[in-house]
């Protein structure tokens, strides 16, 4: 707290405007920098081998153990699985062993699941007014555990490139689903060149996305209607939704733009995020807002983004923008960037990695101090017959599983799909396109992810990571 106030006083000595028209921290009220009574990060253990840490995020609807995987419920629903099925599996006990003195401490944690839902899709259907009149997402869904909602910007900019644009051009594979919050590998975007102009249209054309300083004009993929999204509109929508954590509108560029265009994009995102924060602070409503750190793979721009956005009274930090074209580039990015969050007051706020949740990337990110990660990757795999196990992926549709009688999906798994059914039956369900296959595959992968994060937390507590 003292570090934050000291920084605030230092920044107030500067001019009221920073470069690129960015609002100075001094334009925010002093009370905005004070700790929230309804939201906080609690550090339980910092590894002595890495930046990995075990903690708790306290929200109005429950405590989230970290590090944790955040399932994506795009339309405020997990496809094929009831929230209650997943939420009932999160209570656990973690034991921390100190080898140097052979003592043991046990932390009993009553934990909650954080679920990620999508503002863009919820604004299209059922509409923010319906959810507001229902009493917010928690009452609308009958779920009394934490929600996080994004700004909708990812989906809007995907209309210009990536998952939605590829779907429109029929470039995605049979498993692609444009309505989901999943990052498309940048290798599937424009290849082999850098563009020196914006990747959107800023003139009157039929391009689905037009960006201005005020916000984003776009065409709904559902019915072709014209829509306009601003930082203020997306904050107001998330106020209606009542999510515990909300994300400001940011501009999501692909990796292949030139540095000058990336600089413009980062500056615009900063201005939009500052506007979003000001709107949020008008009526906080016991909601936390995370900043979205940008800058692509450029160290200077990423550093600028960290320095500016952490100087504002955000409640946590999300790592967004272009994260590289493969896992190695993401790892390198986190290796040099995340130490900037491990100093001063920044250590006391949660860190979220947007749109990434494959196991290799999770393990790398956790070592760099990431607390939460979201992606529909595990659930999408499960729906299409790829099951996650401690021994790797099982493609259950493959013919070799046709007679795998009595063989469990995963010997280490004790949940429904593994406990009651063998591989032969799961193979039959998927090949017969039975709805039960989707439910069991999704449920299995969600439970696998929960167990994975539980094991990772225990390894951090034991200083193995």
ZABA-820192 format. One record per atom (N, C-alpha, C, O): x, y, z. Coordinates in steps of 0.1 Angstrom, whole numbers, plus 5000, padded with zeros to 4 digits. Layout:
# ZABA-820192
XYZ/...
***
This chain:
# ZABA-820192
500849885000/500050005000/500950135000/500650224993/501950135009/502850245009/503550264996/503750384992/504050154990/504650164977/503750234966/504250314958/502450194967/501550244957/501350394959/501350474949/501150434972/500950584974/502250664970/502150774965/503450604973/504650674970/504750694955/505150794950/504450584947/504450594933/503450704928/503750784919/502250694934/501250794930/501650934932/501451024924/502350964944/502851094947/503851144937/503951254933/504751044933/505751074923/505151114910/505551204903/504151034906/503551054893/502751184893/502551244882/502151224904/501451354904/502251474901/501851574898/503551454903/504551564900/504751584886/505151694881/504351484878/504451494863/503251574857/502351604865/503351594844/502251664838/500951584838/501051454840/499851644836/498551564836/498351474824/497451394824/499151494814/499051404802/500451344799/501451414800/500451214796/501651154792/501751154777/500951224770/502751094771/502951084757/501751014750/501050944756/501551044737/500550984729/499151014734/498150934732/498951124741/497651154746/497151074757/495951064759/497951004765/497550914775/497250984788/498051074792/496150964794/495851024807/496850994818/497250874819/497251084825/498251064836/497550994848/496351014850/498350924856/497750864868/497150974877/496250944885/497751094876/497251204885/495751244882/495151314889/495251204870/493851234867/492851134873/491651154872/493351034881/492550944888/492450984902/493451024908/491350964908/491151004923/492050924932/492350804929/492450984943/493350914952/492650784957/493350684959/491350784960/490750664965/490850544956/490750434961/490950574943/490950464933/492250374935/492250264931/493250424941/494450354943/494450274956/495450204959/493450284964/493350214977/492950074975/492250044965/493249984985/492849844983/491349834984/490649904991/490849734976/489449704976/489049614987/489849514991/487949634993/487449555004/486849424999/486849325006/486449424986/485749314980/486649224971/486149124966/487849274968/488749194959/490149214963/490649324965/490849104964/492249114967/492948984964/492348874963/494348994961/495148874959/495948844972/496548934978/495848724976/496648674988/497648574984/497448474979/498948614987/500048524984/500248424995/500348465007/500148294992/500348185002/501848135002/502348105013/502448124990/503748074990/504448114977/503848104966/505648164978/506448194966/507548084965/508348064975/507648024954/508647914952/510047974953/510348094949/510947894958/512347934959/513147884946/514347904946/512447834936/513047784924/512747874912/513447874902/511647944913/511148024901/510248134906/510148154918/509548204897/508648304901/507248244903/506248314906/507148114903/505848044905/505348074919/506148084929/504048094921/503548124934/502148064935/501348044926/501748024948/500447984951/499748094959/500348154968/498548114955/497848224961/496348204961/495848094957/495548304965/494148304964/493648444959/494148544964/492748444951/492048564946/490648564953/489848484951/490448664962/489248684969/488248764961/488648884958/487148714958/486048784951/484748784958/484648714968/483748864954/482548864961/481748734960/480848704968/482148644951/481448514949/482348394951/482048284946/483448414959/484248304962/485748324961/486148434956/486448234966/487948244966/488448144955/488048034954/489348194947/489948124936/491348084939/492248164942/491647954940/493047904942/493847934929/493347914918/495047984931/495948004920/497247934922/497747924933/497947894911/497547904897/496247814894/496147714900/495447864885/494247794881/493947814866/494247914860/493347704861/492847714847/491347764847/490547724856/491047854838/489747914838/488947864826/489347904814/487947784828/487147734816/486447844809/486047944816/486247834796/485547934788/484147894786/483847784780/483147974791/481747954788/481248064780/480648164785/481548064767/481348174758/479948244760/479848364762/478948164760/477548214761/476948194775/475848174777/477848204785/477548184799/477048034801/476148014809/477647944793/477247804795/478447724789/479047754779/478847614797/479847524792/479147424783/478047364786/479647404771/479047314761/479047174766/480047104767/477847124768/477646974772/477846944787/477746834790/478147044795/478447024809/477747124818/477847244815/477047074828/476447164838/477447234847/478447164851/477347364850/478247424858/478447354872/479547344877/477347294877/477347234890/478347114890/478947074900/478447044878/479246924877/480746964879/481446894886/481147074873/482547124874/482747194888/483847174894/481847274892/482047354904/482047274916/482647314926/481447154916/481447064928/482746994930/482946934941/483747014921/485046934923/486147024927/487346984925/485947144932/487047234935/487547244949/488547304952/486847184959/487347184972/488447084974/488346974970/489547134980/490647044982/491547094994/491347204999/492447004998/493447045008/494847035002/495146934996/495647135004/496947134999/497947125010/497747195020/498947045010/499947035020/501247085015/501647055004/501947165024/503147225020/504247155029/504247165041/505247095023/506247025030/507547105029/508047135018/508147125040/509447195041/510547095044/510647045055/511347055034/512246945036/513346985045/513946895052/513647115046/514847155054/514547135069/515547115076/513247135073/513047115087/512046995090/511646975101/511746935078/510846815079/509546835085/508846745091/509046965085/507746995091/506747005079/507147005068/505447005083/504447005073/503347095077/502847095089/502847185068/501747275071/500647235061/500947225049/499447235066/498347195057/497347315056/496947375066/497047355043/496147465041/494847405036/494747345025/493747425043/492447375038/491747495031/491547595037/491447465018/490947575010/489547545005/489447444998/488647625008/487347615001/487347704989/487247824990/487447634978/487847704965/486647714956/485647634957/486747814947/485747834937/486347834923/487547854921/485547804913/485947804899/485747944894/484648004896/486748004887/486548124879/486148074865/486747994859/485048134860/484548094846/484548224837/484248334842/485048204825/485248314816/484048314806/483748214799/483348424805/482248444795/482548564786/483348654790/481848564775/482148654764/481148764762/479948744759/481548894764/480749004763/480149024749/478949054748/480949004739/480449024725/479248934723/478248974718/479348804726/478348714723/477048734732/475948714727/477348764744/476248794753/475448924750/474248934752/476149014744/475449134739/474649104727/473549164725/475049014719/474248974707/473048894711/471948904706/473248804721/472148714726/472548664739/473648604741/471748684750/470348734749/470248884749/469148934747/471348954750/471349094751/471549144766/471149074775/472249254767/472649304781/471449334789/471449314801/470349384783/469149414790/468549294797/468049304808/468549184790/467949064795/468749014807/468148984818/470049014806/470848964817/470749064829/470749024841/470749194826/470549294837/469249274844/469249274856/468149254836/466849244842/466749104850/465949094860/467549014846/467548884854/468248894867/468248804876/469049004869/469849024881/471349004879/472048984889/471748994866/473248964864/473448824861/472648734862/474748794857/475048654853/474848554864/474448444861/475148584876/475048484886/473648444888/473348324890/472648534889/471248494890/470748434877/469948344877/471148484866/470648434853/471048294851/470248214846/472348254855/472748114853/472548034865/472747904865/472148084877/471948014889/473247964895/473347864901/474348034892/475647994896/476248104905/476348224902/476548064918/477048154928/478548144930/479048154941/479248134918/480748134919/481248244909/480448294901/482548274910/483048394902/482948384887/483148274881/482648494881/482748504866/483748614863/483948714870/484448594851/485148704845/484648714831/484348624824/484448844826/484048864813/485048954805/485649044811/485248924792/486149004784/485349124778/484149134780/486049204771/485449324765/484649294752/483849374749/484949184746/484349154733/485249194722/484949164710/486349264725/487249304714/487949194707/488149204694/488249084713/488848974706/488048924695/488548904684/486748904697/485848854687/485648964676/485548924664/485549094680/485349194670/486549194660/486449204648/487749194666/488949204657/489149074650/489849064640/488648964655/488648834647/487848844635/488048754626/486948934634/486148954621/487049004610/486848974598/488149074614/489149124604/490249024601/490749024590/490548934610/491548834608/491348724618/490448734627/491948614616/491948504626/490748414625/490248384614/490148374637/489248264637/487948294630/487448214622/487348414632/486048444625/486348474611/485548424602/487348544608/487648574594/487948454586/487548434575/488748354592/489048234585/487748154583/487648084573/486848154593/485648084591/484848134579/484248064572/484848264578/484148334567/484648294554/483948274544/485948274554/486648234541/486848084540/487448034530/486248004549/486347854549/487747804549/488147714542/488647874557/490047834558/490347754571/491447694572/489347744580/489647664592/489347514590/488647474580/489747434599/489547294598/488147254603/487447344607/487847134602/486447094605/486047114620/484947114624/487147134628/486847154643/486647294647/486347324658/486947394637/486847534641/485447574644/484447524639/485447664653/484047724658/484247864660/484847904670/483747954651/483948094652/483348164664/483648274667/482448094671/481748154682/482548134695/482048174705/483748074695/484448054707/485648144709/486148194699/485948164721/487048254725/488348174724/488948144735/488848134712/490048054711/491048134702/490648174691/492248144706/493248204697/493648114686/494048004688/493648164674/494048094662/495548114661/496048224662/496348004659/497748014657/498048124647/497448124636/499048214650/499248314640/499948264628/499948334618/500348144627/500848084615/499748064605/500048044593/498448064610/497348054601/496848184595/495948194587/497548294600/497148424595/498048454583/498548364576/498248584579/498948624568/500448584570/501048604580/501048524560/502348464561/503348544553/503048594542/504548544558/505748584550/505848734547/506648764538/505148814553/505248964551/504849044563/504048994571/505249164563/504849264573/504049364566/504449424555/502949404572/502149514566/502449644573/502549644585/502549744565/502849884570/501649964572/501750084576/500449914569/499249984571/498349904580/498549784582/497349964586/496549894596/495849774589/495649774577/495549674597/494949554591/493449564591/492749474587/492849684595/491449704593/491249814583/492249874578/490049844580/489649954571/489150074579/488350054588/489750194576/489250304583/488450394574/488250514577/488050344562/487150424553/485850354552/485550244558/484950414544/483650354542/483750244532/483850264520/483650124537/483850004528/482949894534/482349914544/483049774528/482349664533/483149574542/482649474546/484349624545/485149544555/484449534568/483749634572/484449414574/483649394586/484049474599/483349494608/485349534599/485749604610/486349744606/487249744597/485949854612/486449984610/486850044624/485950054632/488050084626/488550134639/488650284638/489250334629/488150354648/488350494650/488850514664/488850424672/489150634667/489650664681/488450644691/488650614702/487250664686/486050654695/485850504698/485450474710/486050414689/485750274691/485750194678/486450234669/485050084677/485149994666/483749974660/482749944667/483650004647/482449974639/482649834633/483649804627/481649754634/481749614628/480349564624/479349614628/480449454617/479249394612/479049264620/479949174620/477849244625/477549124633/477549004623/476949004613/478248894628/478348774620/477048704620/476748614612/476148734630/474948664632/473848704622/473248624615/473748834620/472648884611/473048994602/472149054595/474349034602/474749134592/474449274597/474749374589/473949294609/473649434614/474849504617/475949444621/474849644616/475949724619/475949754634/474949784641/477149744640/477249764655/478449854657/479349864649/478449914669/479550004673/479849974688/479049974697/481149944690/481649914704/482650014708/483650044701/482450074719/483350174725/483850124739/483250034744/484850184744/485350144758/484150154768/484050074777/483450264767/482350294776/481250194775/480650144785/480850154762/479750064760/480049924766/479249864772/481349884763/481649744768/481749744784/481449644790/482149854790/482149864804/480749854810/480349784819/479849934803/478449944808/477749804806/476949764815/478149734795/477549604794/478049504805/477249424810/479249514808/479849424819/479349464832/479249384842/478949594834/478249634846/476849564847/476449514858/476149554836/474849484835/475049334838/474249274845/476149284834/476449134836/476749104850/476449004855/477449204857/477749184871/478949084873/479049024884/479849064863/480948974865/481849024876/481949144879/482548934883/483448974894/484649044889/485149134895/485149004877/486249064871/485949104856/485349024849/486249224852/485849274839/487149314832/488149354838/487149314819/488249344810/487949464802/486849474796/488849564800/488549684792/488749654777/489449554774/488149734769/488349724754/489749754750/490349854755/490349664742/491649684737/491649644723/490749574718/492649684716/492849654701/493749544700/494849544705/493349434693/494049314692/494649304678/494049254669/495949344676/496549324663/497149194661/497549124671/497349144649/498049024646/499549044647/499949154649/500348934646/501748954649/502449014637/503649054638/501849014625/502649044613/502549194609/503049234598/502049284618/502049424614/503449484617/504249434625/503649604611/504949674613/505049734626/504049744633/506249774630/506449824644/505649954646/505049984656/505650034635/505050164636/503450154638/502850224646/502950054631/501450024633/501249964647/500249994653/502149874651/502049824665/502049934675/501249924685/502950024673/503050134683/501750214684/501250244695/501150244672/499850314672/498750224679/497950284686/498850094676/497850014683/497950004698/496950014705/499149994703/499449994717/498950124723/498250124734/499250234717/498850364723/497350384723/496750434733/496650334712/495250334712/494650244723/493650284730/495150134725/494750044735/494850104749/493950094757/495950174751/496150244764/495150354766/494650364777/494850424756/493850534757/492450474760/491750524768/492150364753/490850294755/490750244769/489750244775/491850184773/491850124787/491650224798/491050204808/492350334796/492250444806/490750494806/490250524816/490150514794/488750554793/487850454800/486950484807/488150324798/487350214804/487450224819/486450204826/488650244824/488850254838/488150364845/487550354855/488150484838/487450594843/485950564844/485250604853/485450504833/483950464833/483650364845/482650384852/484550274846/484350164857/484350234870/483450194879/485150324873/485350384886/484150474889/483950524901/483350514880/482150594882/481150514891/480450564899/481050384888/480150284895/480850154897/480650064888/481650134907/482550014908/481649894909/481949784903/480649894917/479649784919/480349654923/479949544919/481349664932/482049544937/482649464926/482649334927/483049524915/483749454904/485149504903/485449614906/486049404899/487449434897/487649454882/486949384874/488649534878/488949554864/490449524862/491349574869/490749434852/492149404849/492649494837/491849514828/493849544837/494449604826/494849494816/495149384820/494949524803/495449424793/496749484788/496849584781/497849404791/499149444787/499449414772/499149304768/499949514764/500149494750/501549514746/502449534754/501849504733/503149534728/503749424719/504849434715/502949314717/503449204708/504749144714/504849124726/505649114705/506949064710/508049164711/509249134713/507649294710/508549404711/508949444726/508049484733/510149424730/510449444744/510249594748/509749614759/510549684740/510349824743/508849864745/508449924755/508049814736/506549844736/505949764748/505049824755/506349644750/505749564762/506149644775/505349654784/507349684776/507849754788/507049884790/506649914801/506849964779/505950084780/504650044785/504050114793/504049934780/502649894784/502649864798/501749904806/503649784803/503649744817/503749874826/503049884835/504749964822/504950074830/503750164831/503350214842/503050194820/501950284820/500750224827/500150284836/500350104823/499150044828/499250004843/498250014850/500349964848/500549934862/500550064870/500450054883/500750184864/500650304871/499250354874/499050444882/498250294867/496850324869/496250234879/496750124881/495150274885/494550184896/493650074891/492550054895/494249984883/493649854879/493849754891/494749774899/492949654891/492949564902/493849434899/494149354908/494149424886/494949304882/495449324868/495149424862/496249234863/496849254850/496649124841/496849014845/496149154829/496049044819/497049064808/497349174803/497648954804/498648954794/497948924781/497448814779/497949024771/497149004759/497949054747/499149054747/497249084736/497849114724/498448994717/498148884721/499349014707/499948904701/501048844710/501848914715/500848714712/501748634721/502748544714/503248454720/502948574701/503948494694/503248394685/502048364687/503948334676/503348234666/503548094671/503048004664/504148074682/504347934687/504647944702/504848044708/504647824708/504947814723/506347874727/506447934737/507247854718/508647904721/508648054722/509248104731/507948114713/507948264713/507248314725/507648414732/506148244729/505448284741/506348264753/506348354762/507048154754/507948134766/508948244767/509248294777/509548274755/510648384755/510048514760/510648584768/508848544755/508148674759/507948674774/508248774781/507348564780/507148564794/508448564802/508448624813/509448504797/510748494804/511348634807/511748664818/511248724797/511848854800/510848954805/511149064810/509548934802/508549034806/508049014821/507849114828/507748894825/507148874838/507948914850/507348954860/509248914850/509948974861/509549114864/509749164876/509049194854/508649324857/507449334866/507149434873/506749224867/505549224876/505949174890/505049174899/507149134892/507549074905/508249174914/509149144922/507949304912/508549414920/507449504926/506449524920/507749544938/506849644945/505449604945/505049494948/504549704944/503149684945/502549594934/501449534936/503249574923/502749484912/502649344917/501849264912/503449304927/503449164932/502149134939/501749014940/501449234943/500249214951/498949204943/497849214949/499149194930/497949194921/498049064913/499049024909/496849004910/496848884901/497148914887/496949024882/497648804880/498148814866/497448704858/497448584862/496848744847/496048644839/496648644825/496948744819/496748524820/497248504806/496048474797/495348374800/495748554788/494548544779/494648444768/495648454760/493748354768/493548264756/494548154755/494648094744/495348114765/496348014764/496047904775/495947944786/496047774771/495847674781/496247534777/495647434781/497247524768/497847394766/498847364777/499347454783/499047234780/499747204792/501247254792/501647304802/501947244780/503247294780/503347444783/504147494791/502447524777/502447664779/502047694794/502547794799/501147624799/500747644813/501947624822/502147714831/502647514821/503847494830/504847604828/505447644838/505047644816/506047754814/505547884820/506347964827/504247914818/503648044823/503648044839/503948144845/503347934845/503247924859/504647954865/504748024875/505747904859/507047934864/507348084864/508248124871/506748154855/506948294854/505948384862/505948504861/505148314870/504348394880/502948414875/502248504881/502448354864/501048364860/500148294870/500448184874/499048364873/498148304883/496948234877/496548134882/496348284866/495248224860/495348234844/496048314839/494748134838/494848124823/493448074818/492847984824/493048124807/491748084801/491948034787/492848084780/491147944783/491047894769/489947794768/489647724778/489347784756/488347674754/489047554748/488447464744/490347564747/491147454741/490847314747/490547224739/490947304760/490647164766/489247114763/488947004760/488247204764/486847164762/486547134747/485847044744/487147214738/487047194724/487647054720/487046984712/488847024726/489446894723/488446784727/488246684720/487946794739/487046694745/485846674736/485446554734/485246774731/484046764723/484246694710/483446624705/485546704705/485846644692/486646514694/487146464684/486646454706/487246324707/488646314711/489246204710/489346424715/490646414719/490646434735/490346544740/491046334742/490946324756/492346344762/493346274758/492446424772/493746464779/493946364790/493146334798/495146304790/495546214801/496946244806/497646324800/497346174816/498646194822/499746134813/500946164814/499346054803/500245994793/500146064780/500746014770/499446174779/499346244766/497846234761/496946184767/497646274748/496346274742/495946134738/496746054733/494646114739/494045994733/493046034723/492046104726/493245994710/492246024700/491245904700/491445804694/490145924707/489345814710/488545764698/488045654698/488445844687/487745794675/488645704667/488145634658/489945684670/490745604662/490345454664/489845414675/490445374653/489945244653/490545154663/489945054667/491745184668/492445094677/491745094691/492045004699/490845184693/490145184706/488745104705/488045094715/488445054693/487144984691/486944874701/485844844705/488044794704/487944684712/488744694725/489144604731/488844824730/489644844742/488744824754/488444914762/488244704756/487344664766/487944674780/489044624782/487344734789/487844744803/488944844805/489444854816/489444904794/490544994796/490045144798/489345194790/490445194809/490045334813/490745434804/491745404798/490145554803/490745654795/492045694802/493145704795/492045714815/493245754822/493245674836/492345684843/494345604838/494445524850/494445614863/494045564874/494845734861/494945824873/493645904875/493645994884/492645884867/491445964868/490345884875/490145764872/489545954884/488545884891/487145954888/486245944896/487046024877/485746094875/484946014865/485345904861/483746064862/482645984856/483145904844/482945784843/483745974834/484045914821/485045794823/484945694817/485945814833/486945704835/486445604845/486845484844/485645644854/485145554865/484145454860/484145334865/483345494851/482145414847/482245354833/481445264829/483145414824/483145374810/484545344806/485545394811/484645244796/485945214791/486145284777/485245344772/487345264771/487645334759/486745284747/486445354738/486445154747/485645094737/484245164736/483745194725/483645184748/482345254748/482445394744/481545444736/483445464749/483645604744/483845614729/483345704723/484645524724/484845514709/483545504702/483245574693/482645414707/481345394701/480545524702/479845564692/480445594713/479645714715/480045824705/479245884699/481345834703/481845944694/481545904680/481145994672/481845784676/481545744662/480045744659/479745774647/479245724669/477845724667/477245864668/476045884666/478145954671/477746104673/476646114684/475746194682/476746034694/475846054705/476146174714/477346204716/475146254718/475346374726/476146334739/476846424744/475946214744/476646174756/478146184754/478946204764/478646164742/480046164740/480646304742/481646314749/479946404738/480346544740/480446574755/481346634759/479346534762/479346564776/480546494784/481146554791/480746364781/481746294788/483146334784/484046354793/483346364771/484646414767/485046554773/486146574777/484046644773/484246774778/484546764794/485446824799/483646684800/483746674815/485146614819/485746664828/485546514811/486846454814/487946554813/488846564822/487946624802/489046724800/489046834811/490146884815/487846884815/487746984825/488346924838/489046994845/487946804842/488446744854/489946724853/490746734863/490446684841/491846674840/492646804843/493646804849/492046914837/492647044839/492647084854/493647134859/491547054861/491547084875/492547004883/493247064892/492746884880/493746794886/495146844883/496046844892/495346884870/496646934866/497047054875/498147054880/496147144876/496447264883/496547234898/497447304905/495847144903/495947104917/497347044920/498047074930/497846964910/499246904912/500247014911/501247014918/500047104901/501047214900/501047304913/502147334917/499947334919/499947404931/500747334942/501447394950/500447204943/501147124953/502647124950/503447134960/503047114938/504547114935/505147254938/506347254942/504447354936/504947494940/505047494955/506147544960/504047454962/504147454977/505347374982/505947404992/505647264975/506847184979/508147224972/509147154974/508047344966/509247404959/509847314949/511147304947/509047234942/509547154931/509547224918/510147184908/508747334917/508647414905/509347554908/509347634899/
***
